[in-house]
Amino acid sequence: MGFFSRESLYMNKILLIVLLLLAVVLIGYNITVVDFEKPFEGDSVVALICIIASLCAIVLLLIFNAAKKIQKKVEEES
């Protein structure tokens, strides 16, 4: 039962889905906080930064997922 066992990969998939959902929820919440009349003042700036950070987190998680799939495919071939 190592890092690449079947159970571990299942847990990684669950963790990935939970983190992606959390990032999407944060984006949704922060969109409601942004004042579109003055987007670069007050709390709107913080909300915009959080939206950008959540989008970056989503991209990083998807890259991590793709890297795991590639690693698994390479290990199966050898």
Buried (B, 14 or more C-beta within 10 A) or exposed (E): EEEEEEEEEEEBEEEBEEBBEEBEEBBEEBEEBBEEEEEEEEEBEEBBEBBEBBBEBBEEBEEEBEEBEEEEEEEEEE
